[in-house]
């Protein structure tokens, strides 16, 4: 589920629709949580879908570390990519704002941690990375981990309307990591090995 202070908006011809903030979303805010309404497809279930449905699933879903396809039920499926993303995924099935997201600003993800089936080359943003590859997690996880380790203490300092969607176990884990009582799980845990089935 997306943060409540978001809405769907047309971005441009290249991106299509995207998600924008309807008010300031402070750095350290949880921006998305995988919840019970999100649909989880095993790889073999995805293969049983009709070709057009499979194509749509591949476009609007992401894959977890088990190779399952997660199709978000709400606006989350419209979050666009940016190599300068303002949100970052954690190994705890939620994403966090890595800086303040201003009213009207688009919320973006780095598709590098979504286990894409094929390389994806978005509009050039002037960054050293030009293409998203299925194995980007293996190349970028240390950089992402550094950002998240700095941010975790901020989680407890922000109003978190999404926190209650986390399981009790994850809530406890987040509190321990945020207060330095436990080491954060690495984003390397998000990686799905290539031998896992793809559609």
Backbone as ProteinMPNN parsed JSONL, in Angstrom:
{"seq_chain_A": "XXXXXXXXXXXXXXXXXXXXXXXXXXXXXXXXXXXXXXXXXXXXXXXXXXXXXXXXXXXXXXXXXXXXXXXXXXXXXXXXXXXXXXXXXXXXXXXXXXXXXXXXXXXXXXXXXXXXXXXXXXXXXXXXXXXXXXXXXXXXXXXXXXXXXXXXXXXXXXXXXXXXXXXXXXXXXXXXXXXXXXXXXXXXXXXXXXXXXXX", "coords_chain_A": {"N_chain_A": [[0.85, -1.188, 0.0], [0.494, 2.215, -0.831], [1.819, 5.265, 0.569], [-0.485, 7.376, 2.287], [-0.512, 10.083, 1.529], [-0.413, 10.478, -1.281], [-1.016, 10.524, -4.844], [-2.339, 9.431, -8.04], [-1.009, 10.561, -11.105], [-0.742, 11.994, -14.39], [2.405, 11.94, -15.871], [4.297, 12.265, -18.117], [4.686, 11.755, -21.713], [6.616, 9.764, -22.128], [6.952, 8.428, -19.629], [4.308, 8.006, -18.801], [1.697, 7.428, -16.48], [2.239, 8.311, -13.016], [3.193, 8.451, -9.517], [2.529, 10.996, -7.235], [3.377, 13.203, -4.513], [0.97, 14.466, -2.249], [1.299, 16.088, -0.155], [4.016, 17.269, 1.906], [6.302, 14.655, 2.297], [8.224, 13.529, 4.71], [11.781, 12.864, 4.96], [12.745, 9.589, 5.785], [10.229, 8.616, 6.115], [7.959, 5.909, 5.824], [7.085, 4.807, 2.706], [5.834, 2.876, 1.213], [4.277, -0.277, 1.751], [4.29, -3.769, 1.558], [1.292, -5.377, 1.566], [-1.542, -7.359, 2.799], [-3.393, -7.345, 0.734], [-2.018, -7.201, -1.64], [-1.309, -9.05, -4.547], [0.178, -12.194, -4.865], [1.986, -14.041, -7.115], [3.083, -17.237, -7.869], [5.879, -18.398, -9.828], [5.144, -20.494, -11.56], [2.384, -20.173, -11.642], [2.184, -17.743, -12.965], [3.078, -18.49, -15.475], [0.922, -19.918, -16.397], [-0.903, -18.037, -17.15], [-2.783, -16.185, -19.638], [-1.233, -14.944, -22.694], [-1.396, -12.033, -23.001], [-2.161, -11.256, -20.437], [0.028, -12.21, -18.979], [1.984, -10.52, -20.007], [1.107, -8.04, -19.017], [1.305, -8.549, -16.286], [4.08, -8.832, -16.042], [4.829, -6.235, -16.635], [3.632, -4.62, -14.623], [4.292, -5.697, -12.165], [6.636, -6.71, -9.563], [9.5, -8.754, -8.75], [10.083, -10.837, -5.98], [12.625, -12.106, -3.668], [12.212, -14.819, -3.801], [11.416, -15.288, -6.328], [8.795, -14.899, -6.847], [6.011, -13.154, -8.254], [4.918, -9.973, -7.471], [2.024, -8.26, -7.449], [0.891, -5.201, -6.984], [-2.012, -3.957, -5.395], [-2.931, -1.375, -5.363], [-2.132, 2.087, -6.054], [0.594, 1.702, -6.162], [1.709, 0.182, -8.215], [2.224, 1.958, -10.213], [4.5, 3.407, -9.707], [7.301, 5.047, -10.898], [10.578, 4.562, -12.434], [13.768, 5.849, -11.346], [17.205, 6.693, -11.551], [18.013, 8.411, -9.704], [16.413, 8.037, -7.476], [13.866, 8.835, -5.017], [12.904, 7.179, -3.145], [13.564, 4.103, -1.441], [13.931, 0.626, -1.384], [13.665, -1.756, 1.28], [14.894, -4.709, 2.981], [12.721, -5.613, 4.299], [10.188, -5.684, 3.245], [9.138, -3.109, 2.858], [9.257, 0.329, 1.742], [11.202, 3.353, 1.878], [11.358, 6.905, 2.268], [14.137, 8.551, 1.07], [14.936, 11.092, 1.213], [13.49, 14.347, 1.864], [10.33, 14.525, 0.333], [8.758, 16.62, -1.765], [5.602, 18.441, -1.922], [3.667, 17.626, -4.708], [5.797, 16.479, -5.987], [7.162, 13.726, -7.802], [7.111, 10.356, -6.668], [9.694, 8.031, -6.748], [11.357, 4.961, -7.679], [14.341, 2.962, -7.713], [14.591, 0.793, -10.212], [16.417, -1.198, -10.167], [16.437, -2.865, -7.931], [14.251, -4.472, -8.229], [14.303, -6.912, -9.466], [14.106, -7.267, -12.345], [12.997, -8.851, -15.405], [14.246, -8.422, -17.815], [16.851, -6.292, -19.222], [16.487, -2.718, -18.871], [16.275, 0.389, -20.35], [15.981, 3.544, -19.4], [14.958, 7.034, -19.8], [17.754, 9.159, -20.211], [19.361, 10.345, -17.356], [21.639, 11.648, -16.806], [23.3, 10.222, -15.157], [25.816, 7.829, -14.044], [25.005, 5.197, -14.326], [23.118, 3.821, -16.906], [21.391, 1.907, -17.783], [19.046, -0.381, -16.442], [19.688, -3.437, -14.973], [18.95, -6.986, -14.625], [20.547, -8.044, -12.572], [21.345, -5.946, -10.939], [21.165, -5.598, -8.182], [23.263, -7.082, -7.105], [25.396, -5.49, -7.748], [24.887, -2.999, -6.637], [24.044, -3.135, -3.992], [25.593, -2.534, -1.69], [25.926, 0.237, -1.72], [23.221, 1.026, -1.525], [22.615, -0.082, 0.964], [24.223, 1.466, 2.676], [22.945, 3.954, 2.526], [20.431, 3.305, 3.624], [21.12, 2.398, 6.209], [21.879, 4.744, 7.469], [19.438, 6.003, 7.47], [17.589, 4.494, 8.957], [17.348, 5.145, 11.805], [15.806, 7.456, 11.562], [13.263, 6.568, 11.074], [11.832, 6.104, 13.43], [11.468, 8.644, 14.283], [9.605, 9.949, 12.793], [6.184, 10.689, 11.88], [4.359, 7.873, 11.194], [2.176, 6.692, 9.183], [1.986, 4.257, 7.915], [3.127, 2.316, 9.444], [1.687, 0.518, 11.047], [0.874, -1.395, 9.238], [2.913, -3.133, 8.944], [4.083, -6.366, 9.956], [3.951, -7.592, 13.368], [6.391, -8.715, 14.073], [8.169, -7.586, 12.188], [7.876, -4.887, 12.826], [9.034, -4.884, 15.383], [11.625, -5.67, 14.711], [12.446, -3.501, 13.093], [12.451, -1.434, 14.984], [14.538, -2.317, 16.635], [16.722, -2.261, 14.864], [16.718, 0.457, 14.22], [17.42, 1.595, 16.65], [19.942, 0.705, 17.029], [20.276, -1.82, 18.136], [20.286, -4.081, 16.681], [21.599, -5.486, 13.665], [20.995, -4.205, 10.424], [19.137, -5.9, 7.898], [20.569, -6.696, 4.8], [20.083, -5.186, 1.55], [20.829, -6.956, -0.336], [19.503, -9.259, 0.177], [17.19, -9.035, -1.272], [17.592, -10.061, -3.747], [16.856, -12.116, -6.542], [17.765, -15.163, -7.789], [19.022, -15.83, -11.102], [18.333, -18.356, -12.127], [15.858, -18.873, -11.151], [12.455, -19.232, -12.119], [11.211, -17.301, -14.816], [8.76, -15.242, -16.427]], "CA_chain_A": [[0.0, 0.0, 0.0], [1.242, 3.468, -0.903], [1.621, 6.304, 1.579], [-1.774, 8.04, 2.025], [-0.352, 11.428, 0.954], [0.001, 10.319, -2.677], [-2.095, 10.357, -5.822], [-1.953, 9.096, -9.407], [-1.016, 11.73, -11.981], [-0.033, 11.847, -15.653], [3.723, 12.567, -15.761], [4.646, 12.684, -19.476], [4.459, 10.715, -22.72], [7.562, 8.661, -21.978], [6.683, 7.685, -18.392], [2.899, 7.716, -18.569], [1.245, 7.822, -15.15], [3.163, 8.145, -11.9], [2.653, 8.769, -8.194], [3.079, 12.239, -6.692], [3.036, 13.518, -3.121], [-0.054, 15.503, -2.082], [1.861, 16.981, 0.869], [5.396, 16.897, 2.209], [6.59, 13.351, 2.897], [9.575, 13.749, 5.247], [12.837, 11.857, 4.917], [12.559, 8.578, 6.817], [8.841, 8.132, 6.107], [7.665, 4.691, 5.066], [6.277, 5.237, 1.558], [5.101, 1.723, 0.682], [4.36, -1.535, 2.495], [3.593, -4.898, 0.943], [0.246, -5.764, 2.517], [-2.292, -8.592, 2.515], [-4.179, -7.232, -0.492], [-1.156, -7.38, -2.805], [-1.434, -10.405, -5.091], [1.454, -12.883, -5.048], [1.922, -15.111, -8.11], [4.245, -18.101, -8.043], [6.336, -18.375, -11.222], [4.356, -21.437, -12.365], [1.064, -19.564, -11.843], [2.343, -16.715, -13.992], [3.208, -19.169, -16.768], [-0.405, -20.399, -16.797], [-1.742, -16.919, -17.587], [-2.835, -15.911, -21.073], [-0.082, -14.108, -23.079], [-1.575, -10.611, -22.702], [-2.16, -11.122, -18.979], [1.428, -12.383, -18.561], [2.692, -9.289, -20.379], [0.706, -7.005, -18.059], [1.891, -8.906, -14.991], [5.505, -8.519, -16.102], [4.975, -4.775, -16.65], [3.144, -3.942, -13.416], [4.682, -6.379, -10.93], [8.067, -6.888, -9.319], [9.766, -10.094, -8.227], [10.78, -10.899, -4.694], [13.808, -12.973, -3.657], [11.798, -16.19, -4.093], [11.005, -15.379, -7.727], [7.348, -14.67, -6.956], [5.621, -11.862, -8.819], [4.058, -9.224, -6.558], [1.206, -7.277, -8.157], [0.295, -4.324, -5.972], [-3.438, -3.748, -5.655], [-3.277, 0.05, -5.374], [-1.34, 2.955, -6.926], [2.024, 1.365, -6.112], [2.176, -0.378, -9.485], [2.54, 3.06, -11.129], [5.721, 4.116, -9.305], [8.273, 5.022, -11.989], [12.008, 4.415, -12.141], [14.77, 6.907, -11.467], [18.506, 6.386, -10.962], [18.111, 9.343, -8.572], [15.125, 7.817, -6.812], [13.695, 9.42, -3.68], [12.471, 6.082, -2.279], [14.469, 2.962, -1.507], [13.361, -0.575, -0.784], [14.399, -2.433, 2.348], [14.714, -6.161, 2.978], [11.611, -5.883, 5.221], [8.93, -5.498, 2.499], [8.639, -1.737, 2.819], [10.16, 1.321, 1.161], [11.379, 4.522, 2.726], [11.791, 8.141, 1.602], [15.543, 8.761, 1.427], [15.057, 12.54, 1.414], [12.158, 14.953, 1.866], [9.633, 14.529, -0.955], [7.941, 17.831, -1.718], [4.25, 18.408, -2.481], [3.667, 17.635, -6.17], [6.965, 15.76, -6.516], [6.923, 12.321, -8.106], [7.817, 9.334, -5.906], [10.366, 7.144, -7.695], [12.154, 3.831, -7.215], [15.375, 2.442, -8.6], [14.11, -0.535, -10.605], [17.506, -2.153, -10.007], [16.179, -3.839, -6.856], [12.957, -5.121, -8.462], [14.513, -8.193, -10.15], [13.506, -7.226, -13.677], [13.259, -10.01, -16.259], [15.119, -8.001, -18.911], [17.404, -4.943, -19.037], [15.572, -1.608, -19.146], [17.011, 1.642, -20.521], [15.065, 4.683, -19.282], [15.471, 8.325, -20.248], [19.052, 9.477, -19.606], [19.286, 11.333, -16.273], [22.973, 12.175, -16.561], [23.964, 9.401, -14.141], [26.756, 6.859, -14.617], [24.181, 4.058, -14.751], [22.211, 4.182, -18.001], [20.474, 0.792, -17.993], [18.739, -1.225, -15.284], [19.928, -4.841, -15.303], [18.353, -7.909, -13.653], [21.435, -8.343, -11.44], [21.837, -4.7, -10.338], [21.275, -5.728, -6.719], [24.604, -7.58, -6.791], [26.362, -4.408, -7.974], [24.53, -1.747, -5.95], [23.485, -3.318, -2.649], [26.395, -1.877, -0.642], [25.565, 1.665, -1.757], [21.864, 1.151, -0.987], [22.676, -0.385, 2.4], [24.786, 2.632, 3.37], [21.883, 4.968, 2.612], [19.4, 2.83, 4.549], [21.641, 2.337, 7.579], [21.801, 6.111, 8.0], [18.038, 6.431, 7.555], [16.738, 3.71, 9.857], [16.973, 5.876, 13.025], [14.775, 8.465, 11.242], [11.937, 5.942, 11.017], [11.152, 6.271, 14.717], [11.288, 10.079, 14.546], [8.587, 10.484, 11.89], [4.826, 10.153, 11.928], [4.391, 6.755, 10.249], [0.837, 6.132, 8.992], [2.066, 2.916, 7.333], [3.84, 1.41, 10.35], [0.771, -0.517, 11.515], [0.708, -2.429, 8.213], [4.005, -4.095, 9.104], [3.803, -7.407, 10.949], [4.515, -7.297, 14.686], [7.797, -9.108, 14.043], [8.931, -6.589, 11.425], [7.889, -3.662, 13.638], [10.031, -5.085, 16.437], [12.935, -5.68, 14.045], [12.748, -2.125, 12.673], [12.797, -0.678, 16.199], [15.867, -2.754, 17.088], [17.718, -1.736, 13.917], [16.721, 1.924, 14.338], [18.069, 1.99, 17.91], [21.289, 0.134, 17.065], [20.326, -3.077, 18.886], [20.377, -5.18, 15.723], [22.131, -5.096, 12.361], [19.987, -4.16, 9.365], [19.24, -6.867, 6.808], [21.065, -6.073, 3.572], [19.238, -5.241, 0.347], [21.247, -8.135, -1.098], [18.461, -10.264, 0.419], [16.106, -8.856, -2.244], [17.992, -10.628, -5.042], [16.307, -13.384, -7.028], [18.759, -15.77, -8.664], [18.539, -15.942, -12.484], [17.771, -19.669, -12.45], [14.443, -18.902, -10.781], [11.625, -19.098, -13.324], [10.726, -15.988, -15.241], [7.723, -15.406, -17.447]], "C_chain_A": [[0.89, 1.244, 0.0], [0.894, 4.388, 0.258], [0.326, 7.058, 1.27], [-1.654, 9.427, 1.396], [0.204, 11.346, -0.464], [-1.222, 10.226, -3.567], [-1.504, 10.036, -7.187], [-2.043, 10.341, -10.271], [-0.279, 11.397, -13.279], [1.283, 12.615, -15.545], [4.174, 13.127, -17.113], [4.446, 11.507, -20.425], [5.381, 9.515, -22.522], [7.245, 7.801, -20.761], [5.238, 7.23, -18.275], [2.48, 8.236, -17.203], [2.343, 7.593, -14.114], [2.484, 8.566, -10.614], [3.329, 10.028, -7.671], [2.596, 12.443, -5.257], [1.99, 14.626, -3.084], [0.287, 16.447, -0.932], [3.28, 16.508, 1.139], [5.456, 15.51, 2.85], [8.034, 13.422, 3.399], [10.511, 12.554, 5.046], [12.651, 10.887, 6.084], [11.143, 8.047, 6.902], [8.749, 6.828, 5.317], [6.698, 5.076, 3.952], [5.453, 4.112, 0.95], [5.34, 0.524, 1.585], [3.665, -2.611, 1.674], [2.575, -5.395, 1.96], [-0.534, -6.983, 2.029], [-3.09, -8.536, 1.224], [-3.334, -7.354, -1.755], [-1.212, -8.839, -3.242], [-0.049, -10.991, -5.357], [1.242, -14.05, -6.011], [3.208, -15.923, -8.064], [4.633, -18.091, -9.526], [5.508, -19.315, -12.087], [2.939, -20.918, -12.595], [1.12, -18.523, -12.948], [2.422, -17.344, -15.375], [1.868, -19.667, -17.285], [-1.324, -19.29, -17.287], [-1.734, -16.797, -19.106], [-1.714, -14.932, -21.435], [-0.239, -12.625, -22.731], [-1.533, -10.371, -21.191], [-0.747, -11.268, -18.426], [2.231, -11.119, -18.835], [2.376, -8.165, -19.386], [1.285, -7.281, -16.672], [3.375, -8.54, -14.962], [5.741, -7.011, -16.042], [4.67, -4.148, -15.292], [3.536, -4.615, -12.101], [6.194, -6.269, -10.724], [8.257, -8.284, -8.757], [10.516, -10.009, -6.905], [11.943, -11.893, -4.777], [13.478, -14.433, -3.94], [11.385, -16.37, -5.55], [9.511, -15.233, -7.92], [7.099, -13.273, -7.514], [4.626, -11.194, -7.88], [3.339, -8.15, -7.364], [0.476, -6.443, -7.108], [-1.135, -3.961, -6.36], [-3.783, -2.275, -5.843], [-2.372, 0.818, -6.335], [0.116, 2.523, -7.051], [2.555, 0.835, -7.439], [2.542, 0.696, -10.501], [3.784, 3.856, -10.715], [6.766, 3.938, -10.405], [9.704, 4.906, -11.479], [12.742, 5.746, -12.175], [16.077, 6.404, -10.868], [18.807, 7.331, -9.805], [16.832, 9.242, -7.744], [15.086, 8.473, -5.432], [13.142, 8.401, -2.684], [13.437, 4.914, -2.468], [13.842, 1.788, -0.764], [14.28, -1.123, 0.304], [14.18, -3.935, 2.202], [13.551, -6.586, 3.874], [10.248, -5.657, 4.572], [8.298, -4.127, 2.714], [9.703, -0.842, 2.2], [10.145, 2.576, 2.018], [11.808, 5.717, 1.875], [13.22, 8.436, 2.037], [15.89, 10.25, 1.52], [13.642, 13.087, 1.502], [11.587, 14.923, 0.451], [8.606, 15.646, -0.893], [6.547, 17.604, -2.301], [4.334, 18.529, -4.0], [4.83, 16.906, -6.799], [6.619, 14.294, -6.738], [7.736, 11.424, -7.178], [8.41, 8.347, -6.901], [11.156, 6.069, -6.967], [13.302, 3.609, -8.179], [14.938, 1.022, -8.958], [15.194, -1.606, -10.477], [17.276, -3.176, -8.917], [14.85, -4.566, -7.028], [13.074, -6.436, -9.231], [13.815, -8.245, -11.509], [13.88, -8.47, -14.478], [14.26, -9.683, -17.36], [15.714, -6.635, -18.587], [16.411, -3.875, -19.491], [16.395, -0.328, -19.222], [16.03, 2.806, -20.502], [15.678, 5.938, -19.905], [16.76, 8.642, -19.487], [18.888, 10.597, -18.58], [20.643, 11.954, -15.97], [23.735, 11.43, -15.479], [24.923, 8.424, -14.817], [26.024, 5.589, -15.055], [23.193, 4.537, -15.802], [21.12, 3.142, -18.206], [20.272, 0.051, -16.68], [18.91, -2.676, -15.73], [19.321, -5.745, -14.231], [19.226, -8.19, -12.432], [22.0, -7.086, -10.774], [21.979, -4.782, -8.819], [22.688, -6.164, -6.325], [25.659, -6.486, -6.907], [26.127, -3.213, -7.048], [24.144, -1.903, -4.485], [24.278, -2.598, -1.554], [26.067, -0.39, -0.552], [24.181, 1.884, -1.154], [21.855, 0.911, 0.521], [23.209, 0.801, 3.204], [23.73, 3.714, 3.575], [20.86, 4.558, 3.669], [19.882, 2.802, 5.996], [21.626, 3.714, 8.244], [20.364, 6.523, 8.28], [17.217, 5.716, 8.618], [16.404, 4.431, 11.168], [15.883, 6.922, 12.786], [13.366, 7.882, 11.284], [11.157, 6.194, 12.303], [10.878, 7.73, 15.051], [10.198, 10.713, 13.694], [7.214, 9.917, 12.233], [4.76, 9.086, 10.842], [3.002, 6.143, 10.092], [0.841, 4.704, 8.453], [2.617, 1.874, 8.316], [2.959, 0.254, 10.817], [0.51, -1.617, 10.505], [1.825, -3.466, 8.262], [3.601, -5.147, 10.134], [4.449, -7.014, 12.276], [6.012, -7.606, 14.716], [8.666, -8.093, 13.323], [8.986, -5.273, 12.193], [8.969, -3.748, 14.713], [11.447, -5.028, 15.865], [13.368, -4.267, 13.656], [13.168, -1.289, 13.878], [14.197, -1.035, 16.692], [16.963, -2.209, 16.175], [17.854, -0.226, 14.092], [17.44, 2.406, 15.596], [19.447, 1.344, 18.088], [21.413, -1.169, 17.818], [20.46, -4.296, 17.978], [20.907, -4.635, 14.41], [21.014, -5.169, 11.317], [20.225, -5.278, 8.353], [19.643, -6.131, 5.536], [20.044, -6.169, 2.44], [19.684, -6.369, -0.581], [20.221, -9.252, -0.948], [17.282, -10.135, -0.537], [16.362, -9.623, -3.536], [17.345, -11.977, -5.311], [17.296, -13.961, -8.032], [18.185, -15.997, -10.061], [17.916, -17.284, -12.814], [16.322, -19.81, -12.006], [13.605, -18.621, -12.027], [11.208, -17.665, -13.564], [9.647, -16.22, -16.278], [8.165, -14.745, -18.734]], "O_chain_A": [[1.887, 1.322, 0.718], [-0.183, 4.297, 0.847], [0.059, 7.353, 0.105], [-2.611, 9.901, 0.784], [1.157, 12.042, -0.813], [-2.318, 9.894, -3.114], [-0.338, 10.321, -7.462], [-3.016, 11.091, -10.195], [0.68, 10.626, -13.279], [1.293, 13.789, -15.177], [4.406, 14.329, -17.24], [4.084, 10.408, -20.004], [4.967, 8.374, -22.727], [7.267, 6.573, -20.85], [4.969, 6.172, -17.705], [2.853, 9.34, -16.808], [3.251, 6.787, -14.315], [1.328, 8.989, -10.624], [4.557, 10.121, -7.663], [1.555, 11.928, -4.85], [2.107, 15.616, -3.805], [-0.358, 17.481, -0.756], [3.692, 15.457, 0.649], [4.75, 15.23, 3.819], [8.967, 13.38, 2.597], [10.081, 11.403, 4.974], [12.429, 11.302, 7.221], [10.873, 7.127, 7.674], [9.384, 6.673, 4.274], [5.621, 5.609, 4.216], [4.477, 4.37, 0.246], [6.434, 0.324, 2.112], [2.573, -2.388, 1.153], [2.933, -5.785, 3.071], [-0.226, -7.56, 0.986], [-3.433, -9.58, 0.67], [-3.877, -7.587, -2.835], [-1.169, -9.749, -2.414], [0.79, -10.357, -5.996], [0.424, -14.934, -5.758], [4.299, -15.371, -8.202], [3.796, -17.805, -10.382], [5.196, -18.982, -13.231], [2.349, -21.195, -13.639], [0.209, -18.432, -13.771], [1.893, -16.794, -16.341], [1.694, -19.822, -18.494], [-2.413, -19.569, -17.789], [-0.802, -17.245, -19.774], [-1.281, -14.161, -20.579], [0.701, -12.02, -22.215], [-0.939, -9.397, -20.727], [-0.36, -10.542, -17.511], [3.048, -10.696, -18.017], [3.27, -7.43, -18.966], [1.703, -6.359, -15.97], [3.866, -8.002, -13.97], [6.731, -6.558, -15.468], [5.378, -3.238, -14.859], [3.147, -4.146, -11.031], [6.925, -5.798, -11.596], [7.295, -8.926, -8.336], [11.448, -9.222, -6.74], [12.207, -12.455, -5.84], [14.37, -15.209, -4.283], [11.042, -17.477, -5.965], [9.005, -15.419, -9.026], [7.869, -12.342, -7.278], [3.604, -11.786, -7.533], [3.971, -7.238, -7.897], [-0.437, -6.923, -6.437], [-1.42, -3.69, -7.527], [-4.821, -1.957, -6.423], [-1.899, 0.257, -7.323], [0.801, 2.953, -7.979], [3.731, 1.02, -7.752], [3.112, 0.384, -11.546], [4.082, 4.883, -11.324], [7.078, 2.814, -10.797], [10.001, 5.113, -10.302], [12.387, 6.65, -12.931], [16.079, 5.767, -9.815], [19.728, 7.097, -9.023], [16.249, 10.257, -7.362], [16.112, 8.644, -4.773], [12.935, 8.724, -1.514], [14.048, 4.764, -3.527], [13.3, 1.937, 0.331], [15.5, -0.972, 0.249], [13.368, -4.373, 1.387], [13.401, -7.769, 4.179], [9.256, -5.459, 5.273], [7.074, -3.997, 2.748], [10.881, -1.195, 2.137], [9.207, 2.826, 2.776], [12.528, 5.563, 0.888], [13.494, 8.557, 3.231], [17.014, 10.61, 1.868], [12.686, 12.358, 1.239], [12.278, 15.256, -0.511], [7.695, 15.619, -0.066], [6.342, 16.677, -3.085], [4.994, 19.429, -4.52], [4.86, 16.726, -8.016], [5.877, 13.696, -5.96], [8.911, 11.692, -6.926], [7.712, 7.875, -7.799], [11.565, 6.231, -5.817], [13.237, 4.026, -9.336], [14.918, 0.145, -8.094], [14.918, -2.792, -10.659], [17.861, -4.259, -8.962], [14.366, -5.205, -6.094], [12.058, -7.018, -9.611], [13.034, -9.156, -11.783], [14.935, -9.067, -14.265], [15.027, -10.545, -17.79], [15.159, -5.895, -17.775], [15.598, -4.108, -20.386], [17.122, 0.008, -18.287], [15.322, 3.033, -21.483], [16.775, 5.899, -20.462], [16.85, 8.424, -18.279], [18.349, 11.66, -18.888], [20.789, 12.697, -14.999], [24.712, 11.949, -14.939], [24.849, 8.217, -16.028], [26.395, 4.976, -16.056], [22.511, 5.543, -15.608], [20.052, 3.449, -18.736], [21.211, -0.124, -15.903], [18.345, -3.092, -16.742], [19.188, -5.343, -13.075], [18.709, -8.535, -11.37], [23.033, -7.158, -10.11], [22.827, -4.104, -8.238], [23.243, -5.681, -5.339], [26.694, -6.545, -6.244], [27.069, -2.496, -6.713], [23.935, -0.903, -3.798], [23.69, -2.105, -0.591], [25.947, 0.17, 0.537], [23.982, 2.811, -0.368], [21.171, 1.615, 1.265], [22.704, 1.102, 4.286], [23.63, 4.311, 4.647], [20.469, 5.369, 4.51], [19.13, 3.146, 6.908], [21.385, 3.826, 9.446], [20.096, 7.291, 9.203], [16.247, 6.276, 9.128], [15.262, 4.341, 11.617], [15.121, 7.242, 13.698], [12.393, 8.604, 11.501], [9.957, 6.467, 12.263], [10.141, 8.026, 15.991], [9.898, 11.896, 13.857], [7.091, 8.828, 12.794], [5.075, 9.365, 9.686], [2.673, 5.18, 10.784], [-0.175, 4.014, 8.52], [2.573, 0.676, 8.035], [3.439, -0.87, 10.966], [-0.021, -2.668, 10.864], [1.7, -4.549, 7.69], [2.864, -4.851, 11.074], [5.376, -6.205, 12.309], [6.8, -6.864, 15.303], [9.764, -7.771, 13.777], [10.025, -4.613, 12.215], [9.724, -2.799, 14.925], [12.346, -4.424, 16.45], [14.519, -3.885, 13.866], [14.13, -0.525, 13.803], [14.953, -0.16, 17.116], [18.003, -1.752, 16.648], [18.963, 0.307, 14.11], [18.006, 3.499, 15.608], [20.044, 1.425, 19.162], [22.526, -1.6, 18.121], [20.715, -5.405, 18.447], [20.694, -3.469, 14.079], [20.193, -6.086, 11.335], [21.365, -5.57, 7.993], [19.111, -5.062, 5.236], [19.249, -7.107, 2.38], [18.968, -6.698, -1.527], [20.081, -10.094, -1.834], [16.451, -11.04, -0.607], [15.445, -9.813, -4.335], [17.289, -12.851, -4.446], [17.625, -13.308, -9.022], [17.005, -16.318, -10.203], [17.055, -17.36, -13.691], [15.629, -20.739, -12.42], [14.019, -17.85, -12.892], [10.896, -16.92, -12.635], [9.615, -17.262, -16.932], [7.432, -14.769, -19.723]]}, "name": "protein", "num_of_chains": 1, "seq": "XXXXXXXXXXXXXXXXXXXXXXXXXXXXXXXXXXXXXXXXXXXXXXXXXXXXXXXXXXXXXXXXXXXXXXXXXXXXXXXXXXXXXXXXXXXXXXXXXXXXXXXXXXXXXXXXXXXXXXXXXXXXXXXXXXXXXXXXXXXXXXXXXXXXXXXXXXXXXXXXXXXXXXXXXXXXXXXXXXXXXXXXXXXXXXXXXXXXXXX"}
